[in-house]
Amino acid sequence: MGKTKLGMADVDITPLAPVNTIGFGRPDELSRGVLHNLSAQISVWQFDEYTCCLVTIDHIGFLRKHADNLRTELAHILSTDSESVMLCFAHTHSAPNESLEAEYFRFVCSQIKEGVKTALGNLEPVKAAWGNAFAEIGINRRSECNETDNRVGVLKVVEEVTGKLKLLLLRVTAHANVLKADNYLISPDYFGTTRDLLAKKFNCPVMLTQGASGNVAPKYFKASYIPPDANDETRFIRSETALEDMANEILTSVKKVIDEIAPAEINHLEMYSKRIDLYADVPTYEKALTVATEARENAGIDGTAWLAEVKCLLEKGVTSQTETIELQYFAVANGCICGVANEIMCEFALRASKAIKNNFFYLGGYTNGCTGYFPTEEEYDKGGYEVFWSMLFYYIYHGRVFPLNRNSASELIKTAVENAPVYLHGR
């Protein structure tokens, strides 16, 4: 039997000049400096003739077509197919808008492509295993719901011969918007602070992937005001050291379990995709007016352009829009990350893990792009920002004007579970 090999690289993707950012819906989104550098981490995995690649990127999430183009280019370098390349976005709200900043997007792609070449050049045999730490870093921002996914998935990878730590790959669940709308400085948010802290503690590279955090806000936040997603002082903690507070909670949780995780020879390594078509109704104009009025009154959102788009679609006879969702799986050792581009809510991950009966199955969002909030049926019925109002300014990025239909959540979870690696079921 051959050996599983891993190659690593880390590249800087910090913009060199002021750029338009994305994440807060502000009238002025131009950055005003750099708080922390942005980076992309590349891991290339190889077993015999099979190669796959996981890239983590400090960004809110590319347009899906941009992500797919980059995956195709990386696949060419790796002599593999694009379904063997996974892009995981931190979902920081303090990074450039690549859809408006074409030069920046070209720069990022160039940096990552060079990183992949570097990673290919330092492959070495490794062993690995998953473990779970637990950290209360996120709060369900829909106040009537207490669901959170507190798992901090830890993939511990060591050099085969020496047993020295080669990589810690973490999966966490909390929005990367500790920094709020009054921050105009470029930053990877708590993802960067956490990577730096853990890399220093464990003396190895650290990669973070985002979980199902569509309705999970960070417990700590730093702002000069009280934002809508942290307006309950009994649950959220305002702190000048909020980024460090998040990182320290994660470090504390990982330290408790790291020595118990016993890396072994990797008997399973694969990356593949499944696709499902889901649908979103185009609302009647009367319904659209109601949604726009609620958004303006409750969140100060101007829905003028969105209303015009709804009207245009209705005049063309368009009453439904389709989204083809790619579910991509990265199965390695005794666990699996499964990702979609949507901002799925934490219940998606919890229900999928329960259905498959495996706590090392991690369904998450922000994978190969970012295409908007995806609520559970229960949350769909409640409406609000995550269901309707965010569509009024982000619809131009998502290719549809309304949330996916109510039954879509159960369909996605079912598809995720049914297509997971067989060896993970019931363990």
C-alpha positions as CSV (number, residue, x, y, z in Angstrom):
1,M,0.0,0.0,0.0
2,G,1.3,3.5,-0.8
3,K,1.8,6.4,1.5
4,T,-0.5,9.4,1.8
5,K,1.6,12.5,1.4
6,L,0.9,16.2,2.3
7,G,2.4,19.4,0.9
8,M,1.8,22.8,2.4
9,A,2.1,26.5,1.5
10,D,0.9,29.8,2.8
11,V,0.6,32.9,0.6
12,D,-0.1,36.5,1.3
13,I,-3.2,38.0,-0.4
14,T,-3.4,41.4,1.3
15,P,-4.4,44.1,-1.1
16,L,-1.7,46.6,-1.9
17,A,-4.0,49.7,-2.1
18,P,-7.5,50.7,-0.9
19,V,-10.2,48.4,-2.3
20,N,-13.9,48.0,-2.1
21,T,-14.9,45.6,0.6
22,I,-18.0,43.5,1.1
23,G,-20.0,42.3,4.1
24,F,-21.7,45.3,5.7
25,G,-23.9,46.9,3.0
26,R,-22.4,50.3,3.7
27,P,-22.7,53.3,1.3
28,D,-18.9,53.6,1.4
29,E,-17.1,50.2,1.4
30,L,-13.6,51.5,0.5
31,S,-10.9,50.1,2.9
32,R,-8.8,52.6,4.9
33,G,-5.8,50.5,5.7
34,V,-4.7,47.1,6.9
35,L,-5.3,45.8,10.5
36,H,-4.0,42.3,9.8
37,N,-2.7,40.7,6.6
38,L,-4.9,38.3,4.6
39,S,-3.6,34.9,3.6
40,A,-4.5,31.7,1.8
41,Q,-3.3,28.3,3.0
42,I,-2.8,25.5,0.6
43,S,-2.7,21.8,1.4
44,V,-2.1,19.3,-1.4
45,W,-2.9,15.6,-0.6
46,Q,-1.6,12.7,-2.6
47,F,-2.0,9.0,-2.5
48,D,-0.3,7.0,-5.3
49,E,-1.7,8.6,-8.5
50,Y,-4.6,10.4,-6.8
51,T,-4.2,14.1,-5.9
52,C,-6.6,16.6,-4.2
53,C,-6.2,20.0,-2.8
54,L,-7.8,22.0,0.0
55,V,-7.3,25.8,0.0
56,T,-8.5,28.1,2.8
57,I,-8.9,31.8,1.9
58,D,-9.4,34.9,3.9
59,H,-12.4,36.2,2.1
60,I,-16.2,36.4,2.5
61,G,-16.6,34.0,-0.4
62,F,-16.0,34.5,-4.2
63,L,-18.8,34.6,-6.7
64,R,-19.3,30.9,-7.6
65,K,-18.2,31.4,-11.2
66,H,-14.9,33.0,-10.0
67,A,-14.4,30.1,-7.6
68,D,-15.0,27.6,-10.3
69,N,-12.6,29.3,-12.6
70,L,-9.9,29.2,-10.0
71,R,-10.6,25.5,-9.2
72,T,-10.2,24.7,-12.9
73,E,-6.8,26.5,-13.0
74,L,-5.6,24.8,-9.9
75,A,-6.7,21.4,-11.2
76,H,-4.7,21.9,-14.3
77,I,-1.6,22.5,-12.3
78,L,-2.3,19.4,-10.2
79,S,-3.2,17.2,-13.2
80,T,-6.5,16.4,-11.6
81,D,-10.2,17.5,-12.0
82,S,-11.8,20.5,-10.5
83,E,-13.9,18.4,-8.1
84,S,-10.7,17.5,-6.5
85,V,-10.0,21.1,-5.5
86,M,-11.9,22.6,-2.6
87,L,-11.9,26.3,-1.7
88,C,-13.0,27.1,1.9
89,F,-13.6,30.8,2.7
90,A,-13.3,32.3,6.2
91,H,-16.3,34.5,5.5
92,T,-14.5,37.5,6.9
93,H,-16.5,40.7,6.4
94,S,-13.3,42.8,6.3
95,A,-11.8,41.7,3.0
96,P,-12.0,42.9,-0.7
97,N,-15.0,42.5,-2.9
98,E,-13.4,40.4,-5.7
99,S,-16.4,40.9,-8.0
100,L,-15.6,44.7,-8.1
101,E,-11.9,44.5,-7.8
102,A,-10.7,42.6,-10.9
103,E,-7.1,43.4,-10.4
104,Y,-7.2,42.1,-6.8
105,F,-8.9,38.9,-7.9
106,R,-6.2,38.2,-10.5
107,F,-3.6,38.9,-7.8
108,V,-5.2,36.4,-5.4
109,C,-5.4,33.7,-8.1
110,S,-1.8,34.2,-9.1
111,Q,-0.7,33.9,-5.5
112,I,-2.7,30.8,-4.8
113,K,-1.4,29.1,-8.0
114,E,2.1,29.7,-7.0
115,G,1.3,28.3,-3.5
116,V,0.0,25.1,-5.1
117,K,3.2,24.7,-7.0
118,T,5.1,25.2,-3.8
119,A,3.0,22.7,-1.9
120,L,3.5,20.1,-4.7
121,G,7.3,20.5,-4.2
122,N,7.3,19.6,-0.5
123,L,5.1,16.5,-0.3
124,E,6.0,14.1,2.5
125,P,4.4,11.0,4.1
126,V,1.9,11.8,6.9
127,K,-0.4,10.1,9.4
128,A,-3.7,11.8,10.6
129,A,-6.8,11.5,12.7
130,W,-9.8,13.6,13.6
131,G,-10.9,14.6,17.1
132,N,-13.5,17.0,18.5
133,A,-12.9,19.9,20.9
134,F,-15.8,22.0,22.1
135,A,-15.8,25.8,22.4
136,E,-18.7,28.2,23.0
137,I,-17.5,30.8,20.5
138,G,-20.8,31.4,18.7
139,I,-24.3,32.5,19.7
140,N,-27.4,31.8,17.7
141,R,-28.3,35.4,16.6
142,R,-32.0,34.6,16.3
143,S,-32.7,35.2,20.0
144,E,-35.6,32.7,20.3
145,C,-33.3,29.8,19.3
146,N,-30.4,28.4,21.3
147,E,-29.0,25.9,18.7
148,T,-25.2,26.2,18.1
149,D,-22.6,23.8,16.8
150,N,-19.9,24.0,19.4
151,R,-17.7,21.3,17.8
152,V,-14.2,22.4,16.9
153,G,-13.2,19.6,14.5
154,V,-9.4,19.0,14.7
155,L,-7.6,17.1,12.1
156,K,-4.2,16.3,13.5
157,V,-1.6,15.6,10.9
158,V,1.9,14.4,11.7
159,E,5.1,13.5,9.8
160,E,5.1,9.7,9.3
161,V,8.6,9.1,10.5
162,T,9.2,11.7,13.3
163,G,5.6,12.1,14.6
164,K,6.2,15.8,14.5
165,L,3.1,18.0,13.9
166,K,2.7,18.8,10.3
167,L,-0.7,20.5,10.2
168,L,-3.7,21.3,12.4
169,L,-6.8,21.7,10.3
170,L,-9.7,23.1,12.3
171,R,-13.4,23.4,11.5
172,V,-15.2,26.1,13.6
173,T,-18.7,27.6,13.6
174,A,-19.1,31.3,14.1
175,H,-19.4,34.2,11.7
176,A,-16.1,35.9,11.0
177,N,-17.5,39.3,11.8
178,V,-16.1,40.0,15.3
179,L,-15.2,43.4,13.7
180,K,-18.4,45.2,12.8
181,A,-19.5,47.9,10.3
182,D,-17.4,50.6,11.9
183,N,-14.2,48.8,10.9
184,Y,-12.8,49.8,7.6
185,L,-9.5,48.1,8.0
186,I,-8.6,44.9,6.1
187,S,-8.6,41.8,8.4
188,P,-9.1,38.0,8.3
189,D,-11.1,38.7,11.6
190,Y,-10.7,36.0,14.3
191,F,-9.6,33.4,11.8
192,G,-6.2,35.1,11.4
193,T,-5.8,35.7,15.2
194,T,-6.6,32.1,15.9
195,R,-4.2,30.8,13.3
196,D,-1.4,32.9,14.6
197,L,-2.0,31.9,18.3
198,L,-2.3,28.1,17.6
199,A,0.7,28.1,15.2
200,K,2.8,29.7,17.9
201,K,1.5,27.3,20.5
202,F,1.8,24.0,18.5
203,N,4.7,25.1,16.2
204,C,3.0,24.0,13.0
205,P,0.8,25.4,10.3
206,V,-2.8,25.9,11.1
207,M,-5.8,26.0,8.7
208,L,-9.3,27.0,9.6
209,T,-12.5,26.2,7.8
210,Q,-15.9,27.7,8.5
211,G,-18.9,25.6,9.5
212,A,-22.6,26.1,9.2
213,S,-22.7,29.6,10.7
214,G,-25.4,31.3,8.8
215,N,-27.3,32.1,12.0
216,V,-24.3,32.0,14.4
217,A,-22.7,35.3,15.4
218,P,-19.4,35.4,17.3
219,K,-19.8,35.6,21.1
220,Y,-17.3,38.4,21.3
221,F,-17.4,41.6,19.2
222,K,-15.5,44.8,18.9
223,A,-17.4,47.9,17.8
224,S,-18.0,51.5,18.8
225,Y,-21.8,50.7,18.7
226,I,-24.1,47.8,19.5
227,P,-24.8,46.1,16.2
228,P,-28.1,44.3,15.4
229,D,-26.5,40.8,15.5
230,A,-25.1,41.4,19.0
231,N,-27.8,43.6,20.7
232,D,-28.3,41.3,23.7
233,E,-25.8,42.1,26.4
234,T,-26.8,39.0,28.3
235,R,-25.5,36.8,25.5
236,F,-22.9,38.8,23.6
237,I,-19.7,40.3,25.0
238,R,-18.3,43.6,23.8
239,S,-14.5,43.6,24.1
240,E,-11.6,45.6,22.9
241,T,-9.7,42.3,22.7
242,A,-12.5,40.4,21.0
243,L,-10.4,38.9,18.3
244,E,-7.9,37.5,20.9
245,D,-10.8,36.4,23.1
246,M,-12.2,34.2,20.3
247,A,-8.7,32.8,19.6
248,N,-8.1,32.0,23.2
249,E,-11.4,30.1,23.6
250,I,-10.5,28.0,20.6
251,L,-6.9,27.4,21.9
252,T,-8.2,26.4,25.3
253,S,-10.5,23.8,23.8
254,V,-7.9,22.4,21.4
255,K,-5.3,22.0,24.2
256,K,-7.8,19.7,26.1
257,V,-7.9,17.1,23.3
258,I,-4.8,17.5,21.2
259,D,-2.8,14.8,23.0
260,E,-5.7,12.3,22.9
261,I,-5.9,12.4,19.1
262,A,-3.8,9.5,17.8
263,P,-2.8,9.9,14.2
264,A,-2.7,6.7,12.2
265,E,-2.0,5.5,8.7
266,I,-4.5,7.2,6.3
267,N,-6.7,4.5,4.8
268,H,-9.2,6.8,3.2
269,L,-8.6,9.9,1.1
270,E,-11.0,11.3,-1.5
271,M,-12.6,14.5,-2.7
272,Y,-15.7,14.4,-4.8
273,S,-18.9,16.3,-5.5
274,K,-22.7,15.7,-5.8
275,R,-25.2,18.2,-7.1
276,I,-28.8,19.0,-6.4
277,D,-31.2,21.5,-8.1
278,L,-33.2,23.6,-5.6
279,Y,-35.8,26.3,-6.4
280,A,-36.8,29.7,-5.2
281,D,-40.1,31.4,-6.0
282,V,-40.2,34.9,-7.4
283,P,-42.6,36.7,-5.0
284,T,-45.7,38.5,-6.2
285,Y,-45.1,42.3,-6.4
286,E,-47.4,42.7,-3.4
287,K,-45.3,40.3,-1.3
288,A,-42.2,42.0,-2.5
289,L,-43.5,45.4,-1.4
290,T,-44.3,43.9,2.1
291,V,-40.7,42.5,2.4
292,A,-39.1,45.7,1.3
293,T,-41.2,47.7,3.8
294,E,-40.2,45.4,6.6
295,A,-36.6,45.6,5.6
296,R,-36.6,49.4,5.5
297,E,-38.4,49.7,8.8
298,N,-36.5,47.1,10.8
299,A,-33.0,47.2,9.2
300,G,-32.8,50.4,7.3
301,I,-32.3,48.5,4.0
302,D,-33.2,50.2,0.7
303,G,-35.0,47.7,-1.5
304,T,-35.6,49.9,-4.5
305,A,-33.3,48.1,-6.9
306,W,-34.5,44.7,-5.7
307,L,-38.1,45.7,-6.2
308,A,-37.2,46.8,-9.8
309,E,-35.6,43.4,-10.4
310,V,-38.6,41.5,-9.0
311,K,-40.9,43.6,-11.3
312,C,-38.7,42.9,-14.3
313,L,-38.8,39.1,-13.7
314,L,-42.6,39.1,-13.2
315,E,-43.1,41.1,-16.4
316,K,-41.0,38.4,-18.2
317,G,-43.2,35.7,-16.8
318,V,-40.5,34.3,-14.5
319,T,-42.1,32.9,-11.4
320,S,-39.3,30.5,-10.2
321,Q,-35.5,30.5,-10.2
322,T,-33.2,27.5,-10.0
323,E,-30.0,27.1,-8.0
324,T,-27.8,24.1,-8.7
325,I,-26.0,23.4,-5.4
326,E,-22.7,21.5,-5.4
327,L,-22.0,19.5,-2.3
328,Q,-18.3,18.8,-2.1
329,Y,-16.8,16.2,0.2
330,F,-13.3,16.0,1.5
331,A,-13.0,12.6,3.3
332,V,-9.7,12.0,5.0
333,A,-8.8,9.5,7.7
334,N,-11.8,9.0,10.1
335,G,-13.8,12.1,9.2
336,C,-15.2,14.3,6.4
337,I,-15.8,17.9,5.6
338,C,-18.8,18.5,3.4
339,G,-19.3,22.0,2.0
340,V,-21.8,24.0,0.0
341,A,-21.5,27.6,-1.1
342,N,-24.5,28.8,0.9
343,E,-24.7,30.3,4.3
344,I,-26.4,27.4,5.8
345,M,-27.6,27.5,9.4
346,C,-26.0,25.5,12.2
347,E,-29.0,23.1,12.4
348,F,-28.0,21.7,8.9
349,A,-24.7,20.4,10.4
350,L,-26.2,19.1,13.6
351,R,-29.0,17.2,11.8
352,A,-26.6,15.8,9.2
353,S,-24.2,14.6,11.9
354,K,-27.1,13.0,13.8
355,A,-28.5,11.3,10.8
356,I,-25.2,9.8,9.7
357,K,-24.5,8.9,13.4
358,N,-21.0,10.3,13.2
359,N,-19.7,13.3,15.1
360,F,-16.8,13.7,12.6
361,F,-19.1,14.5,9.7
362,Y,-19.0,18.3,9.3
363,L,-21.5,19.9,7.0
364,G,-20.6,23.6,6.4
365,G,-21.0,26.6,4.2
366,Y,-18.8,29.1,2.3
367,T,-17.3,26.3,0.1
368,N,-16.4,27.2,-3.5
369,G,-18.2,30.5,-3.2
370,C,-20.9,32.2,-1.2
371,T,-24.5,32.3,-2.5
372,G,-26.6,33.6,0.4
373,Y,-28.4,32.6,3.5
374,F,-30.1,29.2,3.5
375,P,-32.6,28.9,6.4
376,T,-34.2,25.8,8.0
377,E,-37.9,25.4,7.6
378,E,-38.5,26.7,11.1
379,E,-36.5,29.9,10.4
380,Y,-38.0,30.3,7.0
381,D,-41.4,30.7,8.7
382,K,-40.0,33.5,10.9
383,G,-38.7,35.6,8.1
384,G,-36.3,38.5,8.9
385,Y,-32.8,39.3,7.8
386,E,-31.4,35.9,7.1
387,V,-34.5,34.8,5.2
388,F,-35.7,37.8,3.2
389,W,-34.1,41.2,3.9
390,S,-30.5,40.3,3.0
391,M,-31.7,39.4,-0.4
392,L,-32.5,43.0,-1.1
393,F,-28.8,44.0,-1.5
394,Y,-27.0,40.6,-2.1
395,Y,-29.4,39.3,-4.8
396,I,-27.0,40.6,-7.5
397,Y,-24.4,38.1,-6.3
398,H,-26.7,35.1,-5.8
399,G,-28.6,34.9,-9.1
400,R,-32.0,34.8,-7.4
401,V,-34.2,37.4,-5.7
402,F,-35.8,35.2,-3.0
403,P,-34.7,32.5,-0.5
404,L,-34.8,28.9,-1.6
405,N,-38.2,27.3,-1.0
406,R,-39.2,26.2,2.5
407,N,-38.6,22.4,2.0
408,S,-35.1,22.9,0.5
409,A,-33.3,22.5,3.9
410,S,-34.5,18.9,4.4
411,E,-33.7,18.1,0.8
412,L,-30.1,19.4,1.1
413,I,-29.5,17.6,4.4
414,K,-30.9,14.3,3.0
415,T,-28.6,14.6,-0.1
416,A,-25.6,15.4,2.1
417,V,-26.1,12.3,4.2
418,E,-27.0,9.9,1.4
419,N,-23.9,10.7,-0.5
420,A,-21.4,10.8,2.4
421,P,-18.6,8.1,2.4
422,V,-20.2,4.8,3.3
423,Y,-17.5,4.0,5.9
424,L,-18.6,7.0,8.0
425,H,-22.2,5.9,8.5
426,G,-23.2,4.7,12.0
427,R,-19.8,5.1,13.7
